[in-house]
Amino acid sequence: MYFNMKLVDILSEAVETYFMSAIIKMERKKANSTEIYNQIRAIKDIVVIKVISNEKLESLSDANYDYALLEIKFINEGTPEETIQMIKQNALKINGLVKFFPRAKSLVKIRNY
């Protein structure tokens, strides 16, 4: 009986999904961009990332660093700001990822589940 009550509590929790964009800076010598994208996808609460082509960011890339614009869909735990901060902290642990700039103005709530 106790287990069933816990399961009902879990199933009745609302899950909020958000969308944001972020600019990342990657060091070419430490890891390739595909590996970094895959590791970002593996961060807790991230559902989907999409790499967006951006000519301005591509023009900033040089022999040492690449820049990319990501669209990130994530599940919220707590406030969206707390979740974004947690995602940023985990992303910066990735070998080859130098900077992670969430674009706060791009934050959009998608829906509740």
MOPAC internal coordinates of N, CA, C and O (Angstrom, degrees):
PM7 1SCF
backbone

  N    0.0000 0     0.00 0     0.00 0    0    0    0
  C    1.4537 1     0.00 0     0.00 0    1    0    0
  C    1.5264 1   111.12 1     0.00 0    2    1    0
  O    1.2310 1   120.62 1   135.22 1    3    2    1
  N    1.3353 1   116.42 1   -44.78 1    3    2    1
  C    1.4581 1   120.40 1   179.96 1    5    3    2
  C    1.5252 1   110.51 1   -59.84 1    6    5    3
  O    1.2310 1   120.92 1   136.36 1    7    6    5
  N    1.3380 1   115.85 1   -43.64 1    7    6    5
  C    1.4618 1   120.01 1   179.91 1    9    7    6
  C    1.5224 1   110.88 1   -59.77 1   10    9    7
  O    1.2310 1   119.79 1   136.29 1   11   10    9
  N    1.3275 1   118.00 1   -43.71 1   11   10    9
  C    1.4647 1   121.68 1  -179.94 1   13   11   10
  C    1.5185 1   111.65 1   -62.78 1   14   13   11
  O    1.2310 1   120.31 1   141.02 1   15   14   13
  N    1.3141 1   117.01 1   -38.98 1   15   14   13
  C    1.4627 1   119.35 1   178.49 1   17   15   14
  C    1.5230 1   110.48 1   -64.91 1   18   17   15
  O    1.2310 1   120.15 1   140.00 1   19   18   17
  N    1.3088 1   117.31 1   -40.00 1   19   18   17
  C    1.4569 1   120.74 1   178.43 1   21   19   18
  C    1.5287 1   110.57 1   -64.89 1   22   21   19
  O    1.2310 1   120.25 1   138.39 1   23   22   21
  N    1.3095 1   117.12 1   -41.61 1   23   22   21
  C    1.4450 1   121.29 1   178.99 1   25   23   22
  C    1.5184 1   110.73 1   -62.89 1   26   25   23
  O    1.2310 1   119.93 1   138.72 1   27   26   25
  N    1.3164 1   117.73 1   -41.28 1   27   26   25
  C    1.4616 1   121.85 1   177.53 1   29   27   26
  C    1.5296 1   109.78 1   -63.04 1   30   29   27
  O    1.2310 1   120.37 1   137.67 1   31   30   29
  N    1.3288 1   116.89 1   -42.33 1   31   30   29
  C    1.4656 1   120.16 1   178.18 1   33   31   30
  C    1.5244 1   110.61 1   -60.27 1   34   33   31
  O    1.2310 1   120.60 1   136.52 1   35   34   33
  N    1.3127 1   116.46 1   -43.48 1   35   34   33
  C    1.4603 1   120.52 1  -179.49 1   37   35   34
  C    1.5204 1   110.86 1   -65.89 1   38   37   35
  O    1.2310 1   120.28 1   135.89 1   39   38   37
  N    1.3089 1   117.07 1   -44.11 1   39   38   37
  C    1.4607 1   120.48 1  -178.16 1   41   39   38
  C    1.5180 1   113.12 1   -68.65 1   42   41   39
  O    1.2310 1   120.17 1   154.79 1   43   42   41
  N    1.3235 1   117.28 1   -25.21 1   43   42   41
  C    1.4617 1   119.11 1  -178.47 1   45   43   42
  C    1.5363 1   112.93 1   -89.35 1   46   45   43
  O    1.2310 1   120.01 1   175.40 1   47   46   45
  N    1.3228 1   117.58 1    -4.60 1   47   46   45
  C    1.4570 1   119.67 1   177.95 1   49   47   46
  C    1.5183 1   109.92 1   -68.66 1   50   49   47
  O    1.2310 1   120.83 1   -40.88 1   51   50   49
  N    1.3220 1   116.02 1   139.12 1   51   50   49
  C    1.4555 1   120.81 1   176.89 1   53   51   50
  C    1.5275 1   109.08 1   -83.75 1   54   53   51
  O    1.2310 1   121.11 1   -42.76 1   55   54   53
  N    1.3032 1   115.48 1   137.24 1   55   54   53
  C    1.4549 1   120.93 1   177.78 1   57   55   54
  C    1.5212 1   106.99 1  -113.20 1   58   57   55
  O    1.2310 1   120.86 1   -55.66 1   59   58   57
  N    1.3202 1   115.96 1   124.34 1   59   58   57
  C    1.4593 1   120.87 1   178.73 1   61   59   58
  C    1.5204 1   109.37 1   -98.09 1   62   61   59
  O    1.2310 1   120.87 1   -44.02 1   63   62   61
  N    1.3175 1   115.94 1   135.98 1   63   62   61
  C    1.4568 1   121.50 1   178.64 1   65   63   62
  C    1.5238 1   108.37 1  -115.98 1   66   65   63
  O    1.2310 1   121.20 1   -45.34 1   67   66   65
  N    1.3282 1   115.31 1   134.66 1   67   66   65
  C    1.4605 1   121.88 1  -178.95 1   69   67   66
  C    1.5195 1   110.37 1  -125.90 1   70   69   67
  O    1.2310 1   121.89 1   -17.31 1   71   70   69
  N    1.3221 1   113.99 1   162.69 1   71   70   69
  C    1.4475 1   123.55 1   176.44 1   73   71   70
  C    1.5221 1   107.58 1  -126.47 1   74   73   71
  O    1.2310 1   120.26 1   -40.73 1   75   74   73
  N    1.3152 1   117.11 1   139.27 1   75   74   73
  C    1.4616 1   121.37 1   172.82 1   77   75   74
  C    1.5184 1   108.53 1  -150.08 1   78   77   75
  O    1.2310 1   120.74 1   -15.19 1   79   78   77
  N    1.3168 1   116.18 1   164.81 1   79   78   77
  C    1.4567 1   119.62 1   172.22 1   81   79   78
  C    1.5275 1   108.24 1  -115.24 1   82   81   79
  O    1.2310 1   121.10 1   -23.82 1   83   82   81
  N    1.3164 1   115.51 1   156.18 1   83   82   81
  C    1.4586 1   121.42 1  -179.69 1   85   83   82
  C    1.5222 1   108.79 1  -145.98 1   86   85   83
  O    1.2310 1   121.24 1   -32.74 1   87   86   85
  N    1.3110 1   115.24 1   147.26 1   87   86   85
  C    1.4578 1   121.37 1   174.28 1   89   87   86
  C    1.5229 1   106.76 1  -104.67 1   90   89   87
  O    1.2310 1   120.83 1   -46.88 1   91   90   89
  N    1.3270 1   116.02 1   133.12 1   91   90   89
  C    1.4597 1   119.45 1   178.78 1   93   91   90
  C    1.5272 1   110.05 1  -121.79 1   94   93   91
  O    1.2310 1   121.65 1   -28.34 1   95   94   93
  N    1.3277 1   114.44 1   151.66 1   95   94   93
  C    1.4653 1   122.44 1   176.03 1   97   95   94
  C    1.5208 1   107.06 1  -120.50 1   98   97   95
  O    1.2310 1   120.90 1   -53.71 1   99   98   97
  N    1.3351 1   115.89 1   126.29 1   99   98   97
  C    1.4616 1   121.21 1  -175.14 1  101   99   98
  C    1.5258 1   110.27 1  -121.72 1  102  101   99
  O    1.2310 1   121.06 1   -39.94 1  103  102  101
  N    1.3275 1   115.58 1   140.06 1  103  102  101
  C    1.4552 1   121.00 1   176.48 1  105  103  102
  C    1.5187 1   108.99 1   -88.85 1  106  105  103
  O    1.2310 1   120.58 1   -61.36 1  107  106  105
  N    1.3219 1   116.49 1   118.64 1  107  106  105
  C    1.4675 1   121.60 1  -174.38 1  109  107  106
  C    1.5280 1   113.71 1   -61.24 1  110  109  107
  O    1.2310 1   119.79 1   143.09 1  111  110  109
  N    1.3215 1   118.00 1   -36.91 1  111  110  109
  C    1.4634 1   121.05 1  -174.01 1  113  111  110
  C    1.5205 1   112.61 1   -71.59 1  114  113  111
  O    1.2310 1   119.63 1   156.88 1  115  114  113
  N    1.3355 1   118.31 1   -23.12 1  115  114  113
  C    1.4661 1   120.31 1  -175.12 1  117  115  114
  C    1.5204 1   113.70 1   -89.94 1  118  117  115
  O    1.2310 1   119.70 1   147.11 1  119  118  117
  N    1.3282 1   118.19 1   -32.89 1  119  118  117
  C    1.4649 1   121.23 1  -178.74 1  121  119  118
  C    1.5258 1   109.36 1  -164.18 1  122  121  119
  O    1.2310 1   120.83 1   -26.10 1  123  122  121
  N    1.3275 1   116.02 1   153.90 1  123  122  121
  C    1.4648 1   117.38 1   176.19 1  125  123  122
  C    1.5341 1   109.60 1   -84.57 1  126  125  123
  O    1.2310 1   121.22 1   -20.02 1  127  126  125
  N    1.3034 1   115.26 1   159.98 1  127  126  125
  C    1.4659 1   120.32 1  -173.69 1  129  127  126
  C    1.5289 1   112.82 1   -63.27 1  130  129  127
  O    1.2310 1   119.64 1   142.57 1  131  130  129
  N    1.3121 1   118.29 1   -37.43 1  131  130  129
  C    1.4673 1   120.56 1  -179.87 1  133  131  130
  C    1.5222 1   111.28 1   -61.16 1  134  133  131
  O    1.2310 1   120.38 1   138.18 1  135  134  133
  N    1.3176 1   116.89 1   -41.82 1  135  134  133
  C    1.4625 1   120.92 1   178.35 1  137  135  134
  C    1.5353 1   110.59 1   -64.08 1  138  137  135
  O    1.2310 1   120.37 1   139.59 1  139  138  137
  N    1.3100 1   116.90 1   -40.41 1  139  138  137
  C    1.4727 1   120.53 1   178.34 1  141  139  138
  C    1.5249 1   110.18 1   -64.79 1  142  141  139
  O    1.2310 1   119.66 1   135.67 1  143  142  141
  N    1.3324 1   118.25 1   -44.33 1  143  142  141
  C    1.4666 1   121.13 1   177.89 1  145  143  142
  C    1.5247 1   110.85 1   -58.77 1  146  145  143
  O    1.2310 1   120.51 1   136.14 1  147  146  145
  N    1.3156 1   116.64 1   -43.86 1  147  146  145
  C    1.4662 1   120.39 1   179.97 1  149  147  146
  C    1.5289 1   111.77 1   -63.35 1  150  149  147
  O    1.2310 1   120.41 1   141.91 1  151  150  149
  N    1.3199 1   116.83 1   -38.09 1  151  150  149
  C    1.4625 1   119.43 1   178.32 1  153  151  150
  C    1.5284 1   111.52 1   -70.50 1  154  153  151
  O    1.2310 1   120.03 1   146.34 1  155  154  153
  N    1.3127 1   117.54 1   -33.66 1  155  154  153
  C    1.4714 1   120.14 1   175.21 1  157  155  154
  C    1.5263 1   109.45 1   -65.65 1  158  157  155
  O    1.2310 1   120.29 1   138.00 1  159  158  157
  N    1.3315 1   117.06 1   -42.00 1  159  158  157
  C    1.4696 1   120.94 1   177.61 1  161  159  158
  C    1.5271 1   111.99 1   -57.98 1  162  161  159
  O    1.2310 1   120.49 1   151.15 1  163  162  161
  N    1.3313 1   116.68 1   -28.85 1  163  162  161
  C    1.4662 1   121.20 1  -177.23 1  165  163  162
  C    1.5291 1   113.77 1   -82.75 1  166  165  163
  O    1.2310 1   119.74 1   174.54 1  167  166  165
  N    1.3267 1   118.09 1    -5.46 1  167  166  165
  C    1.4646 1   120.93 1  -179.20 1  169  167  166
  C    1.5270 1   109.43 1   -67.59 1  170  169  167
  O    1.2310 1   121.39 1   -41.87 1  171  170  169
  N    1.3187 1   114.94 1   138.13 1  171  170  169
  C    1.4694 1   122.01 1   179.09 1  173  171  170
  C    1.5266 1   110.17 1   -52.40 1  174  173  171
  O    1.2310 1   120.53 1   -42.29 1  175  174  173
  N    1.3066 1   116.59 1   137.71 1  175  174  173
  C    1.4671 1   127.22 1   177.48 1  177  175  174
  C    1.5321 1   113.90 1    81.07 1  178  177  175
  O    1.2310 1   119.08 1   167.33 1  179  178  177
  N    1.3259 1   119.36 1   -12.67 1  179  178  177
  C    1.4653 1   119.42 1   176.55 1  181  179  178
  C    1.5240 1   108.37 1   -81.13 1  182  181  179
  O    1.2310 1   121.28 1   -49.21 1  183  182  181
  N    1.3226 1   115.16 1   130.79 1  183  182  181
  C    1.4610 1   121.48 1  -179.77 1  185  183  182
  C    1.5208 1   110.06 1   -97.82 1  186  185  183
  O    1.2310 1   120.57 1   131.22 1  187  186  185
  N    1.3416 1   116.52 1   -48.78 1  187  186  185
  C    1.4630 1   121.87 1  -176.20 1  189  187  186
  C    1.5233 1   108.93 1  -145.74 1  190  189  187
  O    1.2310 1   120.52 1   -37.82 1  191  190  189
  N    1.3366 1   116.61 1   142.18 1  191  190  189
  C    1.4581 1   119.99 1   164.81 1  193  191  190
  C    1.5155 1   108.23 1  -125.37 1  194  193  191
  O    1.2310 1   121.69 1   -32.14 1  195  194  193
  N    1.3059 1   114.37 1   147.86 1  195  194  193
  C    1.4573 1   120.91 1   178.49 1  197  195  194
  C    1.5259 1   107.03 1  -132.73 1  198  197  195
  O    1.2310 1   120.23 1   -50.96 1  199  198  197
  N    1.3120 1   117.17 1   129.04 1  199  198  197
  C    1.4598 1   122.00 1   178.49 1  201  199  198
  C    1.5231 1   107.34 1   -86.82 1  202  201  199
  O    1.2310 1   121.05 1   -55.18 1  203  202  201
  N    1.3333 1   115.60 1   124.82 1  203  202  201
  C    1.4619 1   121.62 1  -177.21 1  205  203  202
  C    1.5296 1   109.21 1  -105.59 1  206  205  203
  O    1.2310 1   120.98 1   -49.74 1  207  206  205
  N    1.3057 1   115.73 1   130.26 1  207  206  205
  C    1.4646 1   120.13 1   177.49 1  209  207  206
  C    1.5259 1   109.03 1   -68.81 1  210  209  207
  O    1.2310 1   120.58 1   -48.57 1  211  210  209
  N    1.3318 1   116.49 1   131.43 1  211  210  209
  C    1.4566 1   121.38 1  -178.72 1  213  211  210
  C    1.5330 1   107.87 1  -143.76 1  214  213  211
  O    1.2310 1   120.74 1   -68.92 1  215  214  213
  N    1.3271 1   116.19 1   111.08 1  215  214  213
  C    1.4611 1   121.25 1  -175.79 1  217  215  214
  C    1.5223 1   112.58 1   -61.43 1  218  217  215
  O    1.2310 1   119.92 1   141.45 1  219  218  217
  N    1.3176 1   117.75 1   -38.55 1  219  218  217
  C    1.4612 1   120.41 1  -179.17 1  221  219  218
  C    1.5294 1   110.91 1   -63.31 1  222  221  219
  O    1.2310 1   120.29 1   134.99 1  223  222  221
  N    1.3423 1   117.05 1   -45.01 1  223  222  221
  C    1.4595 1   120.20 1   178.63 1  225  223  222
  C    1.5239 1   111.24 1   -67.58 1  226  225  223
  O    1.2310 1   120.38 1   141.13 1  227  226  225
  N    1.3186 1   116.89 1   -38.87 1  227  226  225
  C    1.4607 1   120.03 1   178.55 1  229  227  226
  C    1.5270 1   110.99 1   -63.47 1  230  229  227
  O    1.2310 1   120.17 1   146.56 1  231  230  229
  N    1.3344 1   117.29 1   -33.44 1  231  230  229
  C    1.4664 1   120.10 1   179.16 1  233  231  230
  C    1.5351 1   111.56 1   -71.50 1  234  233  231
  O    1.2310 1   119.87 1   157.81 1  235  234  233
  N    1.3411 1   117.86 1   -22.19 1  235  234  233
  C    1.4620 1   121.34 1   177.12 1  237  235  234
  C    1.5264 1   112.32 1   -77.61 1  238  237  235
  O    1.2310 1   120.38 1   158.97 1  239  238  237
  N    1.3309 1   116.87 1   -21.03 1  239  238  237
  C    1.4598 1   121.35 1  -179.45 1  241  239  238
  C    1.5297 1   110.13 1   -63.59 1  242  241  239
  O    1.2310 1   121.10 1   -35.24 1  243  242  241
  N    1.3294 1   115.51 1   144.76 1  243  242  241
  C    1.4601 1   120.80 1   178.18 1  245  243  242
  C    1.5328 1   109.24 1  -137.96 1  246  245  243
  O    1.2310 1   120.14 1    16.54 1  247  246  245
  N    1.3093 1   117.33 1  -163.46 1  247  246  245
  C    1.4656 1   121.24 1  -177.29 1  249  247  246
  C    1.5281 1   112.57 1   -65.40 1  250  249  247
  O    1.2310 1   119.96 1   156.02 1  251  250  249
  N    1.3258 1   117.67 1   -23.98 1  251  250  249
  C    1.4652 1   121.53 1  -176.03 1  253  251  250
  C    1.5261 1   114.22 1  -101.82 1  254  253  251
  O    1.2310 1   120.06 1   146.83 1  255  254  253
  N    1.3328 1   117.49 1   -33.17 1  255  254  253
  C    1.4614 1   120.73 1  -171.87 1  257  255  254
  C    1.5295 1   112.07 1  -131.74 1  258  257  255
  O    1.2310 1   121.37 1   -34.35 1  259  258  257
  N    1.3317 1   114.99 1   145.65 1  259  258  257
  C    1.4637 1   123.08 1   171.00 1  261  259  258
  C    1.5194 1   107.93 1  -116.06 1  262  261  259
  O    1.2310 1   120.78 1   -31.29 1  263  262  261
  N    1.3180 1   116.11 1   148.71 1  263  262  261
  C    1.4583 1   122.28 1   175.38 1  265  263  262
  C    1.5157 1   108.14 1  -119.84 1  266  265  263
  O    1.2310 1   120.64 1   -31.61 1  267  266  265
  N    1.3355 1   116.39 1   148.39 1  267  266  265
  C    1.4662 1   120.08 1   178.58 1  269  267  266
  C    1.5255 1   109.77 1  -147.76 1  270  269  267
  O    1.2310 1   121.46 1   -28.94 1  271  270  269
  N    1.3117 1   114.80 1   151.06 1  271  270  269
  C    1.4586 1   122.41 1   174.42 1  273  271  270
  C    1.5231 1   107.45 1  -105.76 1  274  273  271
  O    1.2310 1   121.02 1   -53.94 1  275  274  273
  N    1.3264 1   115.65 1   126.06 1  275  274  273
  C    1.4626 1   121.26 1  -179.77 1  277  275  274
  C    1.5168 1   110.31 1  -115.50 1  278  277  275
  O    1.2310 1   120.62 1   -39.82 1  279  278  277
  N    1.3202 1   116.41 1   140.18 1  279  278  277
  C    1.4631 1   122.14 1   166.30 1  281  279  278
  C    1.5204 1   105.90 1  -100.49 1  282  281  279
  O    1.2310 1   120.73 1   -54.05 1  283  282  281
  N    1.3201 1   116.21 1   125.95 1  283  282  281
  C    1.4611 1   121.17 1  -173.90 1  285  283  282
  C    1.5218 1   109.51 1  -122.64 1  286  285  283
  O    1.2310 1   121.00 1   -52.36 1  287  286  285
  N    1.3258 1   115.70 1   127.64 1  287  286  285
  C    1.4598 1   122.31 1   173.49 1  289  287  286
  C    1.5251 1   105.98 1  -106.39 1  290  289  287
  O    1.2310 1   120.59 1   -51.59 1  291  290  289
  N    1.3410 1   116.47 1   128.41 1  291  290  289
  C    1.4606 1   118.85 1  -177.23 1  293  291  290
  C    1.5193 1   111.64 1  -140.75 1  294  293  291
  O    1.2310 1   121.77 1   -22.08 1  295  294  293
  N    1.3300 1   114.21 1   157.92 1  295  294  293
  C    1.4610 1   122.39 1   175.72 1  297  295  294
  C    1.5149 1   107.17 1   -91.61 1  298  297  295
  O    1.2310 1   120.90 1   -46.89 1  299  298  297
  N    1.3124 1   115.88 1   133.11 1  299  298  297
  C    1.4575 1   121.16 1  -176.86 1  301  299  298
  C    1.5172 1   112.26 1   -86.43 1  302  301  299
  O    1.2310 1   121.00 1   -44.56 1  303  302  301
  N    1.3225 1   115.70 1   135.44 1  303  302  301
  C    1.4628 1   122.74 1   170.22 1  305  303  302
  C    1.5152 1   106.48 1  -125.11 1  306  305  303
  O    1.2310 1   119.70 1   -60.25 1  307  306  305
  N    1.3070 1   118.19 1   119.75 1  307  306  305
  C    1.4675 1   120.18 1  -174.65 1  309  307  306
  C    1.5122 1   108.76 1    80.85 1  310  309  307
  O    1.2310 1   120.55 1    48.07 1  311  310  309
  N    1.3333 1   116.56 1  -131.93 1  311  310  309
  C    1.4607 1   120.13 1   175.92 1  313  311  310
  C    1.5261 1   108.74 1   -96.03 1  314  313  311
  O    1.2310 1   119.90 1   -23.64 1  315  314  313
  N    1.3215 1   117.80 1   156.36 1  315  314  313
  C    1.4712 1   119.48 1   178.36 1  317  315  314
  C    1.5295 1   111.90 1   -58.62 1  318  317  315
  O    1.2310 1   120.54 1   142.69 1  319  318  317
  N    1.3152 1   116.57 1   -37.31 1  319  318  317
  C    1.4617 1   121.00 1  -179.43 1  321  319  318
  C    1.5301 1   111.22 1   -63.38 1  322  321  319
  O    1.2310 1   120.51 1   139.26 1  323  322  321
  N    1.3378 1   116.64 1   -40.74 1  323  322  321
  C    1.4717 1   120.75 1   177.71 1  325  323  322
  C    1.5239 1   110.89 1   -65.14 1  326  325  323
  O    1.2310 1   120.57 1   138.53 1  327  326  325
  N    1.3191 1   116.51 1   -41.47 1  327  326  325
  C    1.4626 1   120.49 1   179.70 1  329  327  326
  C    1.5229 1   110.65 1   -65.79 1  330  329  327
  O    1.2310 1   120.28 1   137.71 1  331  330  329
  N    1.3235 1   117.07 1   -42.29 1  331  330  329
  C    1.4695 1   120.75 1   178.25 1  333  331  330
  C    1.5265 1   110.13 1   -61.80 1  334  333  331
  O    1.2310 1   120.41 1   137.71 1  335  334  333
  N    1.3215 1   116.83 1   -42.29 1  335  334  333
  C    1.4691 1   120.82 1   179.18 1  337  335  334
  C    1.5287 1   110.60 1   -62.35 1  338  337  335
  O    1.2310 1   120.36 1   138.62 1  339  338  337
  N    1.3289 1   116.91 1   -41.38 1  339  338  337
  C    1.4636 1   121.24 1   178.68 1  341  339  338
  C    1.5365 1   110.55 1   -65.32 1  342  341  339
  O    1.2310 1   120.65 1   138.22 1  343  342  341
  N    1.3301 1   116.37 1   -41.78 1  343  342  341
  C    1.4648 1   120.41 1   177.27 1  345  343  342
  C    1.5261 1   109.90 1   -61.65 1  346  345  343
  O    1.2310 1   120.20 1   135.84 1  347  346  345
  N    1.3219 1   117.21 1   -44.16 1  347  346  345
  C    1.4636 1   121.66 1   179.81 1  349  347  346
  C    1.5266 1   110.75 1   -61.45 1  350  349  347
  O    1.2310 1   120.14 1   133.65 1  351  350  349
  N    1.3301 1   117.33 1   -46.35 1  351  350  349
  C    1.4641 1   121.16 1   179.95 1  353  351  350
  C    1.5254 1   111.20 1   -59.66 1  354  353  351
  O    1.2310 1   120.23 1   136.22 1  355  354  353
  N    1.3151 1   117.16 1   -43.78 1  355  354  353
  C    1.4655 1   121.04 1   178.92 1  357  355  354
  C    1.5275 1   111.99 1   -69.03 1  358  357  355
  O    1.2310 1   120.42 1   142.77 1  359  358  357
  N    1.3150 1   116.80 1   -37.23 1  359  358  357
  C    1.4663 1   120.47 1   179.75 1  361  359  358
  C    1.5301 1   110.74 1   -64.48 1  362  361  359
  O    1.2310 1   120.41 1   139.96 1  363  362  361
  N    1.3151 1   116.82 1   -40.04 1  363  362  361
  C    1.4623 1   119.87 1  -177.53 1  365  363  362
  C    1.5307 1   113.02 1   -70.15 1  366  365  363
  O    1.2310 1   120.14 1   172.05 1  367  366  365
  N    1.3230 1   117.33 1    -7.95 1  367  366  365
  C    1.4755 1   121.42 1   174.22 1  369  367  366
  C    1.5276 1   111.50 1   -83.37 1  370  369  367
  O    1.2310 1   120.10 1   170.03 1  371  370  369
  N    1.3330 1   117.41 1    -9.97 1  371  370  369
  C    1.4617 1   121.98 1  -177.44 1  373  371  370
  C    1.5216 1   109.75 1   -74.61 1  374  373  371
  O    1.2310 1   120.92 1   -51.18 1  375  374  373
  N    1.3216 1   115.84 1   128.82 1  375  374  373
  C    1.4585 1   121.56 1   179.26 1  377  375  374
  C    1.5333 1   109.76 1   -61.18 1  378  377  375
  O    1.2310 1   120.52 1   -54.85 1  379  378  377
  N    1.3239 1   116.62 1   125.15 1  379  378  377
  C    1.4586 1   121.89 1   178.85 1  381  379  378
  C    1.5161 1   114.36 1    97.19 1  382  381  379
  O    1.2310 1   119.89 1   164.78 1  383  382  381
  N    1.3374 1   117.81 1   -15.22 1  383  382  381
  C    1.4629 1   120.59 1   177.05 1  385  383  382
  C    1.5268 1   108.25 1   -90.08 1  386  385  383
  O    1.2310 1   120.84 1   -62.43 1  387  386  385
  N    1.3239 1   116.01 1   117.57 1  387  386  385
  C    1.4617 1   121.26 1  -173.68 1  389  387  386
  C    1.5292 1   111.51 1   -95.31 1  390  389  387
  O    1.2310 1   120.57 1   137.60 1  391  390  389
  N    1.3182 1   116.52 1   -42.40 1  391  390  389
  C    1.4729 1   121.42 1  -177.82 1  393  391  390
  C    1.5171 1   109.96 1  -136.58 1  394  393  391
  O    1.2310 1   121.06 1   -31.66 1  395  394  393
  N    1.3287 1   115.57 1   148.34 1  395  394  393
  C    1.4545 1   123.08 1   176.35 1  397  395  394
  C    1.5229 1   106.76 1  -138.35 1  398  397  395
  O    1.2310 1   120.47 1   -72.28 1  399  398  397
  N    1.3315 1   116.70 1   107.72 1  399  398  397
  C    1.4609 1   121.99 1  -177.24 1  401  399  398
  C    1.5287 1   110.60 1  -109.66 1  402  401  399
  O    1.2310 1   119.28 1   -82.83 1  403  402  401
  N    1.3349 1   118.98 1    97.17 1  403  402  401
  C    1.4644 1   119.26 1   174.27 1  405  403  402
  C    1.5332 1   109.15 1   -68.00 1  406  405  403
  O    1.2310 1   120.50 1   -41.82 1  407  406  405
  N    1.2950 1   116.65 1   138.18 1  407  406  405
  C    1.4668 1   120.86 1   178.61 1  409  407  406
  C    1.5249 1   107.64 1   -95.73 1  410  409  407
  O    1.2310 1   121.05 1   -81.92 1  411  410  409
  N    1.3227 1   115.60 1    98.08 1  411  410  409
  C    1.4741 1   122.47 1  -172.72 1  413  411  410
  C    1.5310 1   112.13 1   -57.60 1  414  413  411
  O    1.2310 1   120.09 1   143.87 1  415  414  413
  N    1.3107 1   117.43 1   -36.13 1  415  414  413
  C    1.4661 1   120.23 1  -178.06 1  417  415  414
  C    1.5239 1   112.79 1   -70.07 1  418  417  415
  O    1.2310 1   120.54 1   166.08 1  419  418  417
  N    1.3306 1   116.56 1   -13.92 1  419  418  417
  C    1.4643 1   119.63 1  -179.03 1  421  419  418
  C    1.5298 1   112.86 1   -89.19 1  422  421  419
  O    1.2310 1   120.00 1   175.96 1  423  422  421
  N    1.3215 1   117.60 1    -4.04 1  423  422  421
  C    1.4689 1   121.89 1  -176.92 1  425  423  422
  C    1.5311 1   110.75 1   -65.50 1  426  425  423
  O    1.2310 1   121.37 1   -55.85 1  427  426  425
  N    1.3454 1   114.99 1   124.15 1  427  426  425
  C    1.4593 1   120.99 1  -179.79 1  429  427  426
  C    1.5307 1   107.99 1  -136.35 1  430  429  427
  O    1.2310 1   120.64 1   -48.38 1  431  430  429
  N    1.3342 1   116.37 1   131.62 1  431  430  429
  C    1.4524 1   119.87 1   174.89 1  433  431  430
  C    1.5209 1   107.72 1   -79.33 1  434  433  431
  O    1.2310 1   121.00 1   -52.80 1  435  434  433
  N    1.3351 1   115.69 1   127.20 1  435  434  433
  C    1.4666 1   119.78 1  -177.72 1  437  435  434
  C    1.5203 1   110.04 1   -87.44 1  438  437  435
  O    1.2310 1   120.80 1   123.80 1  439  438  437
  N    1.3578 1   116.08 1   -56.20 1  439  438  437
  C    1.4714 1   118.23 1   179.51 1  441  439  438
  C    1.5257 1   110.71 1  -172.15 1  442  441  439
  O    1.2310 1   121.96 1   -11.19 1  443  442  441
  N    1.3306 1   113.85 1   168.81 1  443  442  441
  C    1.4773 1   122.23 1   170.91 1  445  443  442
  C    1.5090 1   107.37 1  -102.28 1  446  445  443
  O    1.2310 1   120.68 1   -36.65 1  447  446  445
  N    1.3147 1   116.31 1   143.35 1  447  446  445
  C    1.4604 1   121.64 1   174.43 1  449  447  446
  C    1.4968 1   109.14 1  -112.77 1  450  449  447
  O    1.2310 1   120.10 1   180.00 1  451  450  449

